[in-house]
Amino acid sequence: MTDVEGGDSPLKEEAIEVMEGVKLVGDLKSYEGSTVEEQVDSMIKTHSVVMISKTWCPFSRDAKDLLSKQIGVTVHALEVNTHPEGAIVFKYLSGSYKHYTVPMIFLKGAFVGGCDELKALHQSGELERRYLAGLIQREQTAGADKVETAKLIPGERSKAMIPPFWFPNQVNNWVVRLTGAQVFILSVISAAQYYEIWGRYLAVGLLVDFGLRLLAGSSVSPLGMTATVLSSFMKPDFRPGPPKQFASFCGLFFSFGAVLFYFLDFEGHDIVGAVWMGMLACAAGLEAFLDFCLGCVFFGFGIQFGLIPDSVYRIYTSSRQEIVDSWEYKFSDSQAPVPTRVNVDPTSAISLKYKVKTDEWTKDDFDLIRHMQVDYFAMPLAISGLALAFKVASNWSNGLEYPVSGAMDGQERSLVVPEIWQYVLSAMGAFFFCLFVLLSVARAVLYPNKICKEWDSPYTSPAFGTISITITLYAYLVYDEIHSREPSQGESGIHKLGRVLWWIGSVAHAILTVIKFGEWIGRRFEMEHVQAHWMIFPVGLAVSALIAPIVGVFKPDNVNSVANVLIARFFYSFAWLMWITLFVVTFFKVVTTHNSDDRLRHGAWIWVAAPCILAMAEYVICVSDPGFENATCYTLWMDKYFMGIFLFLGLTWATFPYLGFFDKGVFHMGYWIEVFAFDTLAAAASLFYTLNGYQFSQTIQFIFLTIASIANLTAFWHTCAGVIRGREIFTPKVKWGPLSFMKLTHEACRGNMGTLLYYVENASVDDDSAEARENLGLLAAHFNRFCIVHEEHSNHEDKIIFKTFNDYFPEHAKKWNDDHEEDHGKLDQFREKANKVLDTSLDVEERKNALTELQAELPPFLAHFEEHMRGEEDHLNPIGRKYLPIQLMIEMNRKVWEITDAERWEVIIPFIILGLPRHPQRVRYIKVLTWAMPERAQQIGAIIYRNVDAVMWERLRVEVPAIIPRGAPGHMRYY
């Protein structure tokens, strides 16, 4: 919202139309009253839609655009910054209604609030139905003299824009202020300790953090995620994202200035840097303690002077209420019923068995033991992986020789990580590993079937490899000294522990690899089952090969023995073969199928880990083999390390929004595999710097260690926040697939039934007013949409979906098939009655009787339909999820599309998109369709583009870039 002050530009005209549908209020004396206050009250009573606004205020412009262009009513606006009485008007109204920002909106004489409140009314449908009924001047329907031809006419398309990069449209102000408090404290410390090198590097840390927040908000920022955890107990205070992104840019500017002056070399440079830090501290303090965003003020000036488009706020204002409602839904206890088990035929071992449970139960079901999933072990794996990188970057590596002549000029490395860091990380990783082991053992005892399901699944079974890899890594982490070629003087207890851990982890991982490799050969898999996570197995073998010569698994008195080299090469050989094979297969899968299930896409980062670990293993094996010289070993391993860098850069580029390969969804534990990949790259970079000592290598090491550290920290805070909130972590995985459009269609029907009932209940044939005729037209259009969706969806179920279900379990879907046949007959009757209501050639009494019957019979039918949909969701949806192969589900999805005409999809898809209450559901519906039919993604996108407003389109296209049709910004041709 925008605070205002009065202006002094005279306006003598009573009402000048400054844009289509908006008339500017001029001389207030043309209204009744002897004082300005009385004249304002008269103006509000005189006009149906009045807005007290400001000419450049983006919220005012947004409200005017919604009312005048999209809905089609005439707005009388009084601009307080240009009207001669503007200051008096604003002071009077703000005092009367306790609303201190513009716009102030009055509908039919009633104050409804500002832009946020107006958009909330619009989202609920109350704005048009309650406040603007009879005032809308544009045509809302076409062909409304008959149900079969009636359709809705979309309003004029507005403009909207997404913030650059990955920054969110809305932010939690509690997170922003707590982040500001941290920036304030760190800036003050840095300014006070400007003469200390660590004080200057605090400014570098703030610079990096501001850069991360500029790109993606708090989700990748250590300070932002710290604030997120601290605010996890509080209800969010949502604010617009764009000005906060600009504020992050301002913070980046000030922190960059401080860093620049801190490290320049002239007299007093450090004091100048401290002054810049002081200015940053002042701005952060205002944000933290007074909730005053200085950067947002300058952002407002940018809008005022036309430097920033006023549409930048539109997505926030249009979606804020939905965001609030979605948060309430997600984090409130739904009191959902406990799931019940169904066994259709207890006498048969192969009978249909499933659970009846709701989405609300799944959402609320937080349990540390029951939902301790095996892929959670990626967390201690990643933490121990960072400990590995820090250990390689520490003095531990001093025993390695420098093969590059003259690289260090006889000097020690200048970038050496203190050993305490790897000790702390090792302890943290061990703690969480032991905790997860205890939870997993309890789960195996109480819920053995869940463990078996994870083991059998091609999607989750690779995660068992993270357990054995972590154990093997600890063989290295507890082994404190690098072995040289000289025999050691005996063996300590810690050395024995390292050897024991290596044998436990390596043998276990080798057994896992053999079993799963045999299953890949012996079982039938589709390309959909193949995923990058399978590369965890060669990565584990490579870890074993890397650590074997270091620990000395056979002869502790001679770590370079032939036996240690042989065992390392034993693991390395198959790791190398599997890496090449799986990379080719999974890369082919990603390129050709785009990993339509984007929950699996983050596993592609394991591509980076494999060559990096193999590179280090190759070097360690080589230097442990007496038959090779160090210089030869140095040249052998680098190619794989460089491959890892190229893969990292390519995957990073695929992350950018215009490609959008990696989803922007909520954090889940699968992200830890991505973090582990960063760790391995950092470890390889540290070894590379150790071996050549080049300044450039040091810089690369610093960059990758920083990336890995930030990734671990932010992932850790995300995990903590999820546990505190009881959501996403230790809850059931949300299951969806190519047939999920069934349930999403049901949800959209529920969302549209209220609107249909409203127009049925408020229809009238006695009244010949514009409002009554408008209601009848809207009744016809909404009823026609509902009939089309019902007919086509039931047709999809009867001919494709339920037919397949009945093929698997004969007659199980018969009840719902019969319901469809009966419901079609009832809808035909309702349509006939609705057409009588619309037929003005009939006498009023006949039309009234038809309307009365429709009003009496439709609500019970819709209640029955709701029960019908719930029955399908409880008793039929589990068949698709539990029994049907994914390839068959994709085939069914494609057949569903083919049996419905494109003209009807033009109705069905917008009906579902606009009827679903939460944005993730809309995104999932589109992904379900494009999963099965990637070649039709842009056709689907064109249908959506034609039938939704700019705000909805921008929100959807940034989540699923593949749907952008030719001609729309961001289009990429599907060849």
LOFI-66479 format. One line per 2 residues: number of its first residue (from 0); their letters; for each residue x, y, z negated of C-alpha. Coordinates in steps of 0.5 Angstrom, whole numbers, plus 500, padded with zeros to 3 digits. Example, Ala and Ser with C-alpha at 12.3 -4.5 7.8 and 13.67 -1.06 7.14 Angstrom:
# LOFI-66479
0) AS) 525 491 484; 527 498 486
# end
This chain:
# LOFI-66479
0) MT) 500 500 500; 502 507 501
2) DV) 502 513 496; 500 519 498
4) EG) 500 527 498; 495 532 501
6) GD) 497 535 508; 495 542 511
8) SP) 494 541 518; 487 544 519
10) LK) 482 540 522; 475 543 524
12) EE) 471 538 528; 467 534 524
14) AI) 469 527 527; 474 526 533
16) EV) 475 520 536; 482 519 536
18) ME) 482 511 538; 477 506 540
20) GV) 472 505 535; 476 510 530
22) KL) 473 517 529; 477 522 525
24) VG) 473 526 520; 474 534 520
26) DL) 470 539 516; 467 536 510
28) KS) 463 542 510; 458 539 515
30) YE) 456 534 510; 452 536 504
32) GS) 454 538 497; 457 545 495
34) TV) 464 542 492; 469 537 496
36) EE) 467 532 491; 460 532 493
38) QV) 461 533 500; 466 526 500
40) DS) 460 523 496; 456 525 502
42) MI) 460 523 507; 461 516 504
44) KT) 453 515 504; 452 518 511
46) HS) 457 513 515; 457 505 514
48) VV) 464 504 515; 469 510 511
50) MI) 476 509 510; 481 514 506
52) SK) 488 513 510; 494 516 512
54) TW) 496 517 519; 503 513 519
56) CP) 501 508 514; 502 501 516
58) FS) 496 498 512; 491 503 514
60) RD) 493 502 521; 492 495 520
62) AK) 485 496 517; 483 500 523
64) DL) 485 495 528; 481 489 524
66) LS) 475 493 523; 475 497 530
68) KQ) 478 492 535; 478 485 532
70) IG) 471 486 529; 468 492 533
72) VT) 465 497 528; 466 504 528
74) VH) 470 507 523; 470 514 520
76) AL) 477 516 517; 479 521 513
78) EV) 487 522 514; 489 525 507
80) NT) 496 527 510; 493 531 515
82) HP) 487 534 512; 487 540 509
84) EG) 483 538 503; 487 531 503
86) AI) 490 532 496; 483 534 493
88) VF) 480 528 496; 485 523 494
90) KY) 485 525 487; 478 525 486
92) LS) 477 518 489; 483 515 486
94) GS) 481 517 479; 474 515 481
96) YK) 476 508 483; 482 507 480
98) HY) 485 505 486; 492 509 487
100) TV) 494 507 494; 491 508 501
102) PM) 487 505 505; 481 506 501
104) IF) 475 503 504; 468 504 503
106) LK) 463 499 507; 455 501 507
108) GA) 457 506 501; 460 501 497
110) FV) 468 501 495; 471 494 497
112) GG) 478 496 496; 484 497 500
114) CD) 487 493 506; 489 486 502
116) EL) 482 486 499; 479 487 506
118) KA) 483 482 509; 481 477 504
120) LH) 473 479 505; 475 477 513
122) QS) 478 471 511; 472 468 507
124) GE) 467 471 512; 464 475 507
126) LE) 466 482 511; 462 480 517
128) RR) 456 476 514; 455 481 508
130) YL) 458 488 509; 458 489 517
132) AG) 452 485 519; 448 489 524
134) LI) 454 494 525; 458 490 530
136) QR) 458 493 537; 462 488 541
138) EQ) 459 482 544; 460 476 539
140) TA) 457 471 543; 455 469 550
142) GA) 450 465 553; 446 465 546
144) DK) 439 464 549; 441 456 549
146) VE) 445 452 544; 449 448 549
148) TA) 451 454 553; 453 459 547
150) KL) 460 460 545; 464 465 541
152) IP) 467 471 544; 474 472 541
154) GE) 476 480 539; 481 484 542
156) RS) 488 481 541; 492 485 536
158) KA) 500 485 535; 504 482 530
160) MI) 511 480 528; 515 475 524
162) PP) 521 478 520; 527 476 524
164) FW) 531 470 522; 528 465 517
166) FP) 526 471 512; 519 469 509
168) NQ) 513 474 511; 511 474 503
170) VN) 516 474 497; 515 473 490
172) NW) 516 479 486; 518 476 480
174) VV) 524 472 484; 525 479 487
176) RL) 526 483 480; 530 477 477
178) TG) 535 477 483; 535 485 482
180) AQ) 537 484 475; 542 479 476
182) VF) 545 484 482; 545 489 477
184) IL) 549 485 472; 554 483 477
186) SV) 555 490 480; 556 493 473
188) IS) 561 488 471; 565 489 478
190) AA) 565 496 477; 567 496 470
192) QY) 573 491 472; 575 494 479
194) YE) 582 493 477; 582 486 476
196) IW) 582 481 482; 576 477 480
198) GR) 572 483 479; 573 485 486
200) YL) 571 478 488; 565 479 485
202) AV) 563 484 490; 565 479 495
204) GL) 560 474 492; 555 479 492
206) LV) 556 480 499; 555 473 501
208) DF) 549 473 497; 546 479 500
210) GL) 547 476 507; 544 469 505
212) RL) 538 473 503; 538 477 509
214) LA) 537 471 513; 532 467 509
216) GS) 530 470 503; 531 467 496
218) SV) 531 459 499; 538 459 501
220) SP) 541 464 496; 544 462 489
222) LG) 542 468 486; 535 468 489
224) MT) 534 460 487; 537 462 480
226) AT) 531 467 479; 526 462 483
228) VL) 528 457 477; 527 462 472
230) SS) 520 464 474; 518 457 476
232) FM) 513 458 469; 510 464 472
234) KP) 504 465 477; 507 469 483
236) DF) 506 476 485; 506 476 492
238) RP) 509 482 496; 510 483 503
240) GP) 517 480 506; 519 485 511
242) PK) 521 491 507; 525 486 502
244) QF) 529 484 508; 531 491 509
246) AS) 532 492 502; 537 486 502
248) FC) 540 489 508; 541 495 504
250) GL) 544 491 499; 549 488 504
252) FF) 551 495 506; 553 497 499
254) SF) 556 491 498; 560 491 504
256) GA) 562 498 503; 565 496 496
258) VL) 569 490 499; 572 494 504
260) FY) 574 499 499; 576 494 494
262) FL) 581 491 499; 584 497 503
264) DF) 590 500 501; 590 507 499
266) EG) 591 511 493; 584 510 489
268) HD) 581 505 494; 579 501 488
270) IV) 575 507 485; 571 508 491
272) GA) 570 501 491; 567 501 484
274) VW) 563 507 486; 560 503 491
276) MG) 558 498 486; 555 503 482
278) ML) 550 505 487; 548 498 488
280) AC) 547 497 481; 543 503 480
282) AA) 538 501 486; 538 494 483
284) GL) 536 496 476; 531 500 479
286) EA) 528 494 482; 529 490 476
288) FL) 527 494 471; 522 499 474
290) DF) 519 495 480; 521 501 484
292) CL) 524 498 491; 529 504 494
294) GC) 530 500 500; 523 499 501
296) VF) 522 507 501; 527 508 507
298) FG) 523 502 510; 517 506 510
300) FG) 520 512 513; 522 508 518
302) IQ) 515 506 520; 513 513 519
304) FG) 518 516 524; 516 510 529
306) LI) 523 507 528; 519 500 525
308) PD) 513 498 529; 507 498 524
310) SV) 505 491 526; 510 489 521
312) YR) 506 488 515; 500 485 519
314) IY) 502 478 518; 502 479 510
316) TS) 496 483 510; 492 478 514
318) SR) 495 471 510; 496 474 503
320) QE) 489 471 500; 490 465 504
322) IV) 497 464 500; 494 466 494
324) DS) 489 461 495; 494 455 497
326) WE) 498 457 491; 492 456 486
328) YK) 490 449 490; 497 446 490
330) FS) 499 448 483; 493 447 479
332) DS) 491 441 476; 485 438 480
334) QA) 482 433 475; 482 428 481
336) PV) 479 421 480; 484 415 478
338) PT) 485 411 485; 482 405 485
340) RV) 484 398 489; 480 395 494
342) NV) 481 388 496; 476 386 502
344) DP) 476 379 501; 480 376 495
346) TS) 480 369 497; 484 371 503
348) AI) 492 372 502; 491 377 509
350) SL) 485 381 507; 485 388 508
352) KY) 487 391 501; 488 399 500
354) KV) 487 404 495; 482 409 495
356) KT) 485 416 493; 485 423 494
358) DE) 490 428 497; 489 432 490
360) WT) 491 426 486; 497 425 490
362) KD) 499 432 489; 498 432 482
364) DF) 501 425 481; 508 427 477
366) DL) 511 421 474; 519 420 473
368) IR) 519 413 473; 513 411 478
370) HM) 516 416 483; 523 415 482
372) QV) 525 414 490; 531 411 492
374) DY) 533 417 497; 534 421 490
376) FA) 540 418 490; 543 423 495
378) MP) 543 428 490; 549 425 485
380) LA) 552 423 492; 552 430 494
382) IS) 555 433 488; 560 427 487
384) GL) 562 429 495; 563 436 493
386) AL) 568 434 487; 571 430 493
388) AF) 572 436 497; 575 440 491
390) KV) 579 434 489; 583 434 496
392) AS) 583 442 495; 586 442 488
394) NW) 594 440 486; 592 433 487
396) SN) 594 433 494; 601 436 492
398) GL) 604 429 493; 602 429 500
400) EY) 608 431 505; 607 437 510
402) PV) 608 434 517; 608 441 521
404) SG) 615 443 521; 615 450 518
406) AM) 608 451 516; 609 453 509
408) DG) 616 455 509; 617 452 503
410) QE) 612 455 499; 606 452 496
412) RS) 599 453 498; 596 459 496
414) LV) 589 457 496; 588 451 491
416) VP) 582 449 487; 583 449 479
418) EI) 582 441 477; 577 443 472
420) WQ) 572 444 478; 572 437 480
422) YV) 572 435 473; 565 438 472
424) LS) 562 436 478; 564 429 477
426) AM) 561 429 470; 555 432 473
428) GA) 554 427 479; 555 421 474
430) FF) 550 424 469; 545 424 474
432) FC) 547 418 477; 546 414 471
434) LF) 540 418 469; 537 415 476
436) VL) 539 408 475; 536 408 469
438) LS) 529 411 472; 530 406 478
440) VA) 531 400 473; 525 402 469
442) RA) 521 403 476; 523 396 478
444) VL) 521 393 472; 514 396 472
446) YP) 513 397 479; 517 392 483
448) NK) 513 393 489; 515 400 490
450) IC) 522 398 490; 521 392 495
452) KE) 517 397 500; 523 402 500
454) WD) 527 396 502; 523 394 507
456) SP) 522 400 511; 527 402 516
458) YT) 526 410 514; 528 409 507
460) SP) 532 403 506; 538 406 508
462) AF) 538 411 502; 540 404 498
464) GT) 547 406 501; 547 412 497
466) IS) 548 408 491; 554 404 493
468) IT) 557 410 496; 557 414 490
470) IT) 560 408 486; 565 408 491
472) LY) 567 415 491; 568 415 483
474) AY) 573 410 484; 577 416 487
476) LV) 574 421 482; 577 417 476
478) YD) 583 416 479; 588 422 477
480) EI) 594 421 481; 596 421 488
482) HS) 600 415 490; 607 416 493
484) RE) 610 410 497; 614 409 490
486) PS) 612 403 486; 608 406 480
488) QG) 611 404 473; 605 399 471
490) ES) 597 401 471; 593 405 466
492) GI) 586 404 464; 583 409 468
494) HK) 587 406 474; 583 399 473
496) LG) 577 403 472; 578 406 479
498) RV) 579 399 482; 573 396 479
500) LW) 569 401 481; 571 401 488
502) WI) 570 393 489; 563 394 486
504) GS) 561 400 491; 565 397 497
506) VA) 563 390 496; 555 392 495
508) HA) 555 397 501; 559 391 505
510) IL) 553 387 503; 548 392 505
512) TV) 551 393 511; 551 386 514
514) IK) 544 385 511; 541 391 515
516) FG) 545 390 521; 542 383 521
518) EW) 535 386 520; 536 391 526
520) IG) 538 385 531; 532 380 528
522) RR) 526 385 527; 523 388 532
524) FE) 524 396 532; 521 401 536
526) ME) 525 408 538; 521 411 533
528) HV) 524 407 527; 531 409 529
530) QA) 534 415 525; 540 418 524
532) HW) 540 416 516; 542 409 519
534) MI) 549 412 519; 549 412 512
536) FP) 552 405 513; 558 406 517
538) VG) 559 413 513; 560 408 506
540) LA) 564 403 510; 569 409 512
542) VS) 569 412 504; 571 405 502
544) AL) 577 405 508; 579 412 505
546) IA) 579 410 498; 582 403 498
548) PI) 589 405 500; 589 411 494
550) VG) 586 406 489; 591 400 491
552) VF) 585 395 490; 590 389 491
554) KP) 597 391 488; 597 397 483
556) DN) 604 397 483; 605 398 490
558) VN) 599 402 493; 602 401 500
560) SV) 602 394 501; 600 390 507
562) AN) 594 388 503; 591 395 501
564) VL) 592 397 509; 589 391 511
566) IA) 582 391 507; 582 399 509
568) RF) 582 397 516; 577 392 515
570) FY) 572 397 513; 574 402 518
572) SF) 574 398 524; 566 396 523
574) AW) 565 403 521; 568 406 527
576) LM) 564 401 531; 557 403 528
578) WI) 559 410 528; 560 411 535
580) TL) 554 406 537; 549 409 532
582) FV) 551 416 534; 549 415 541
584) VT) 543 411 540; 540 417 535
586) FF) 543 422 539; 539 419 545
588) KV) 533 419 540; 533 426 538
590) VT) 534 429 545; 529 425 548
592) TH) 523 424 543; 525 431 539
594) NS) 524 427 532; 517 429 532
596) DD) 517 427 525; 521 433 523
598) RL) 521 430 516; 527 426 518
600) RH) 530 431 522; 535 433 516
602) GA) 538 426 517; 542 429 523
604) WI) 547 432 519; 550 425 517
606) WV) 553 426 524; 557 431 521
608) AA) 559 426 515; 561 420 519
610) PC) 567 423 523; 570 427 517
612) IL) 570 421 513; 573 417 518
614) AM) 578 422 520; 581 422 513
616) AE) 580 415 512; 585 414 519
618) YV) 590 419 516; 590 415 509
620) IC) 591 409 512; 596 411 517
622) VS) 600 414 511; 600 408 507
624) DP) 602 403 513; 610 403 513
626) GF) 610 402 520; 607 409 522
628) EN) 611 416 521; 607 422 518
630) AT) 608 426 524; 604 420 528
632) CY) 599 420 522; 598 427 523
634) TL) 596 427 530; 592 421 530
636) WM) 586 424 525; 585 431 527
638) DK) 580 429 533; 575 426 529
640) YF) 575 432 524; 574 437 530
642) MG) 568 433 532; 565 434 526
644) IF) 566 442 526; 563 441 533
646) LF) 557 437 531; 556 442 525
648) LG) 556 448 530; 551 445 534
650) LT) 546 443 529; 547 450 526
652) WA) 545 453 533; 539 448 533
654) TF) 537 451 526; 536 458 529
656) PY) 528 460 529; 528 460 537
658) LG) 529 453 537; 527 451 530
660) FF) 529 444 530; 529 443 523
662) DK) 523 445 519; 521 451 515
664) GV) 517 447 510; 518 446 502
666) FH) 524 443 500; 525 435 499
668) MG) 530 431 496; 532 429 503
670) YW) 536 436 504; 541 433 499
672) IE) 544 428 505; 545 435 509
674) VF) 549 438 503; 553 431 503
676) AF) 555 432 510; 557 439 508
678) DT) 561 436 503; 565 432 507
680) LA) 567 437 512; 569 441 506
682) AA) 574 435 504; 576 434 511
684) AS) 578 442 512; 582 442 505
686) LF) 586 436 508; 587 439 514
688) YT) 590 445 510; 594 441 506
690) LN) 597 438 512; 599 444 516
692) GY) 598 450 511; 596 455 517
694) QF) 593 461 515; 587 460 519
696) SQ) 586 453 516; 586 456 509
698) TI) 581 461 512; 577 455 515
700) QF) 578 451 508; 575 457 504
702) IF) 569 458 509; 567 450 509
704) LT) 568 450 501; 564 456 500
706) IA) 558 453 505; 558 446 501
708) SI) 558 450 494; 552 454 496
710) AN) 549 448 499; 550 444 493
712) LT) 548 450 488; 541 452 492
714) AF) 539 445 493; 540 443 485
716) WH) 536 449 483; 531 447 488
718) TC) 530 440 485; 530 444 478
720) AG) 524 448 480; 521 442 483
722) VI) 521 438 477; 519 444 473
724) RG) 513 445 477; 511 438 477
726) RE) 511 438 485; 515 435 491
728) IF) 520 432 486; 517 425 483
730) TP) 511 426 486; 508 421 492
732) KV) 511 422 499; 505 426 503
734) KW) 504 421 508; 502 423 515
736) GP) 503 420 522; 500 420 529
738) LS) 493 419 527; 492 424 521
740) FM) 488 428 526; 482 424 524
742) KL) 483 427 517; 485 434 519
744) TH) 478 434 523; 474 432 517
746) EA) 477 438 513; 476 443 519
748) CR) 469 441 519; 468 442 512
750) GN) 471 449 513; 466 450 518
752) MG) 460 447 515; 459 453 510
754) TL) 459 458 516; 454 454 520
756) LY) 449 454 514; 449 461 512
758) YV) 447 463 519; 441 458 519
760) EN) 439 460 512; 439 467 514
762) AS) 436 467 521; 430 470 522
764) VD) 425 470 528; 420 475 525
766) DD) 425 481 525; 427 484 532
768) SA) 433 488 529; 440 488 532
770) EA) 442 484 526; 437 479 527
772) RE) 439 478 534; 446 477 532
774) NL) 445 472 527; 441 468 532
776) GL) 446 468 537; 452 466 532
778) LA) 447 461 529; 447 458 536
780) AH) 455 459 538; 457 456 531
782) FN) 452 450 532; 454 449 539
784) RF) 461 448 536; 459 443 531
786) CI) 455 439 535; 461 439 540
788) VH) 466 437 535; 462 432 532
790) EE) 460 428 538; 467 428 541
792) HS) 470 426 534; 465 420 533
794) NH) 466 418 541; 474 418 539
796) ED) 473 414 533; 467 409 536
798) KI) 471 408 543; 478 408 540
800) IF) 480 409 533; 475 404 530
802) KT) 475 399 536; 482 398 534
804) FN) 481 398 526; 475 393 528
806) DY) 480 389 532; 485 388 526
808) FP) 479 387 521; 472 385 524
810) EH) 466 389 523; 470 393 517
812) AK) 468 400 521; 461 398 523
814) KW) 457 402 517; 461 408 520
816) ND) 459 406 527; 452 405 526
818) DH) 452 412 522; 455 415 528
820) EE) 449 413 532; 444 415 527
822) DH) 447 422 527; 447 423 534
824) GK) 440 422 534; 439 427 528
826) LD) 443 432 532; 439 432 538
828) QF) 433 433 534; 436 439 531
830) RE) 439 442 537; 432 441 540
832) KA) 429 445 534; 435 450 535
834) NK) 433 451 542; 426 453 540
836) VL) 428 458 535; 432 461 541
838) DT) 427 461 546; 423 468 546
840) SL) 418 465 551; 415 461 545
842) DV) 410 464 540; 413 467 534
844) EE) 409 461 530; 412 456 533
846) RK) 419 459 533; 418 460 525
848) NA) 416 453 524; 422 450 528
850) LT) 426 454 524; 423 452 517
852) EL) 424 445 519; 432 446 521
854) QA) 433 450 515; 430 444 511
856) EL) 433 438 514; 440 441 516
858) PP) 443 442 509; 441 434 507
860) FL) 444 432 514; 451 436 512
862) AH) 451 433 505; 450 426 508
864) FE) 456 428 513; 460 430 508
866) EH) 459 423 504; 460 420 511
868) MR) 467 423 512; 469 422 505
870) GE) 467 414 506; 472 414 513
872) ED) 478 417 509; 477 412 503
874) HL) 476 406 507; 478 407 514
876) NP) 484 412 514; 488 407 510
878) IG) 488 402 516; 492 406 520
880) RK) 497 408 515; 498 401 512
882) YL) 497 396 518; 498 399 525
884) PI) 505 400 528; 507 407 529
886) QL) 507 406 537; 500 404 537
888) MI) 498 410 533; 501 414 538
890) EM) 498 410 544; 491 411 541
892) NR) 492 419 540; 494 419 547
894) KV) 487 415 549; 483 420 545
896) WE) 486 426 549; 484 423 555
898) IT) 477 421 554; 475 428 552
900) DA) 475 434 558; 479 440 557
902) ER) 473 444 557; 471 441 550
904) WE) 479 441 548; 478 449 549
906) VI) 473 448 543; 475 443 539
908) IP) 482 445 538; 481 452 535
910) FI) 475 450 531; 480 445 527
912) IL) 485 451 527; 481 456 524
914) GL) 477 451 520; 483 449 516
916) PR) 484 452 510; 491 452 509
918) HP) 497 453 514; 501 447 513
920) QR) 495 443 515; 494 447 521
922) VR) 502 446 523; 501 439 521
924) YI) 495 438 526; 499 441 532
926) KV) 505 437 530; 501 430 530
928) LT) 498 432 537; 505 434 540
930) WA) 508 428 537; 504 423 541
932) MP) 504 428 547; 510 432 548
934) ER) 509 434 555; 502 437 553
936) AQ) 505 441 548; 504 448 552
938) QI) 497 446 554; 495 445 547
940) GA) 499 452 545; 495 456 551
942) II) 489 453 548; 491 456 541
944) YR) 493 462 544; 487 464 548
946) NV) 483 463 542; 486 465 536
948) DA) 489 472 534; 496 475 534
950) VM) 497 473 527; 495 466 527
952) WE) 499 465 533; 505 468 531
954) RL) 505 464 524; 504 457 528
956) RV) 509 458 534; 514 460 529
958) EV) 513 453 526; 512 449 533
960) PA) 516 453 538; 515 447 543
962) II) 507 450 544; 509 457 547
964) PR) 506 457 554; 509 460 560
966) GA) 509 468 559; 508 468 552
968) PG) 515 471 548; 519 465 546
970) HM) 517 460 552; 522 455 554
972) RY) 520 451 560; 519 443 559
974) Y) 522 440 565
# end
